[in-house]
Amino acid sequence: MAVPLQLGFADYEQTYAKKKTRRQIFLEQMEATLPWELFLTLIRPFYHQPSAKGGRPPFPLEVMLRIHLLQQWFTLSDPLMEEMLIDTPCFRRFAGIDMIDGRIPDETTILNFRHLLEEHQIAEQVLERVNESLIEKGLLIKQGTILDATIINAPSSTKNKKGERDPEMHSVAKGNQWFFGMRCHIGVDADSGLVHSVVSTAANVHELNTAADRVHGDERVIYGDSGHIGIEKRDGFKNCGAQMRIAMKPGQRRVLPDTPEGRLLDLLESAKAHLRAKVEHPFRIIKCQFGFRKVFYRGIKKNDLKLKMLFALANLWMVRERCAYNA
């Protein structure tokens, strides 16, 4: 659903260049993959309508949505997003902004749009609706779930106005290293590798405490790393009927005897690890490709909403070659 616009000289120069940059290729792929009408339908009831009394009209909803998505994909703050729109032709072209008429949303307008999405919890609805559409297309099977979590660091500095760290973030030891931040828990479809549930907590919350919130109840099998040992004893899993395939603790695996039985157990653990590997792909996309390695905001809730939007976009990115909403 392309936004028509008039191109400036810099835009023409980049449009007709012989070689496309990776950024341009990425934006073209997402342009063709995203279900634009689904996103717009969720936001439209809450977006500002032009006033009958006149005044300067608001920016078109689709323009603001596209700018918001650029922020997610390239980890841009509100001020930096404004600068990138001024500076980068492919961003303006994707957003549908005409430099000739001189109207580019400033950082306050971009901030207000983000607050609007947070206020109405649009990210949660986007993840849910995107997954529903993927189920309809047969891309999200949901017969098995892989459970995993990752730590996302938060600034530990106290050099701020309040002179304190974010009170909702906590420290936790992992191996011989300490981390300060939050923990992102996800449930991933065992067949497709797509994320169907996201739960955000402080870093010191154990993975077992959120396990019940990351399954949909129709699983035939549940996979988890050694952090999920004992899940079958938790409420909600005692009589669920799903097979539990939980990894052995690394220390126990290292001391398996060199006997036929020990080698068989090691092969079983290797098979479990091979199946669980799918859960790392969404984490790679949001951390390495989208750049969300550190929390962006103070508090768990805002970062949780950002993560849900990122995982919805990651799901669409993973199925981009099989799912053509705009073909």
Rosetta blueprint (number, residue, H / E / L):
1 M L
2 A L
3 V L
4 P L
5 L L
6 Q L
7 L L
8 G L
9 F H
10 A H
11 D H
12 Y H
13 E H
14 Q H
15 T H
16 Y L
17 A L
18 K L
19 K L
20 K L
21 T L
22 R H
23 R H
24 Q H
25 I H
26 F H
27 L H
28 E H
29 Q H
30 M H
31 E H
32 A H
33 T H
34 L L
35 P L
36 W H
37 E H
38 L H
39 F H
40 L H
41 T H
42 L H
43 I H
44 R H
45 P H
46 F H
47 Y L
48 H L
49 Q L
50 P L
51 S L
52 A L
53 K L
54 G L
55 G L
56 R L
57 P L
58 P L
59 F L
60 P L
61 L H
62 E H
63 V H
64 M H
65 L H
66 R H
67 I H
68 H H
69 L H
70 L H
71 Q H
72 Q H
73 W H
74 F H
75 T L
76 L L
77 S L
78 D H
79 P H
80 L H
81 M H
82 E H
83 E H
84 M H
85 L H
86 I H
87 D H
88 T L
89 P H
90 C H
91 F H
92 R H
93 R H
94 F H
95 A H
96 G L
97 I L
98 D L
99 M H
100 I H
101 D H
102 G L
103 R L
104 I L
105 P L
106 D L
107 E H
108 T H
109 T H
110 I H
111 L H
112 N H
113 F H
114 R H
115 H H
116 L H
117 L H
118 E H
119 E H
120 H L
121 Q L
122 I H
123 A H
124 E H
125 Q H
126 V H
127 L H
128 E H
129 R H
130 V H
131 N H
132 E H
133 S H
134 L H
135 I H
136 E H
137 K L
138 G L
139 L L
140 L L
141 I L
142 K L
143 Q L
144 G E
145 T E
146 I E
147 L E
148 D E
149 A E
150 T E
151 I E
152 I E
153 N E
154 A L
155 P L
156 S L
157 S L
158 T L
159 K L
160 N L
161 K L
162 K L
163 G L
164 E L
165 R L
166 D L
167 P L
168 E L
169 M L
170 H E
171 S E
172 V E
173 A E
174 K E
175 G L
176 N L
177 Q E
178 W E
179 F E
180 F E
181 G E
182 M E
183 R E
184 C E
185 H E
186 I E
187 G E
188 V E
189 D E
190 A L
191 D L
192 S L
193 G L
194 L L
195 V E
196 H E
197 S E
198 V E
199 V E
200 S E
201 T E
202 A E
203 A L
204 N L
205 V L
206 H L
207 E H
208 L H
209 N H
210 T H
211 A H
212 A H
213 D H
214 R H
215 V L
216 H L
217 G L
218 D L
219 E L
220 R L
221 V E
222 I E
223 Y E
224 G E
225 D L
226 S H
227 G H
228 H H
229 I L
230 G L
231 I H
232 E H
233 K H
234 R L
235 D L
236 G L
237 F L
238 K L
239 N L
240 C L
241 G L
242 A L
243 Q E
244 M E
245 R E
246 I E
247 A L
248 M L
249 K L
250 P H
251 G H
252 Q H
253 R H
254 R H
255 V L
256 L L
257 P L
258 D L
259 T L
260 P H
261 E H
262 G H
263 R H
264 L H
265 L H
266 D H
267 L H
268 L H
269 E H
270 S H
271 A H
272 K H
273 A H
274 H H
275 L H
276 R H
277 A H
278 K H
279 V H
280 E H
281 H H
282 P H
283 F H
284 R H
285 I H
286 I H
287 K H
288 C H
289 Q H
290 F L
291 G L
292 F L
293 R L
294 K E
295 V L
296 F L
297 Y L
298 R L
299 G L
300 I H
301 K H
302 K H
303 N H
304 D H
305 L H
306 K H
307 L H
308 K H
309 M H
310 L H
311 F H
312 A H
313 L H
314 A H
315 N H
316 L H
317 W H
318 M H
319 V L
320 R L
321 E L
322 R L
323 C L
324 A L
325 Y L
326 N L
327 A L
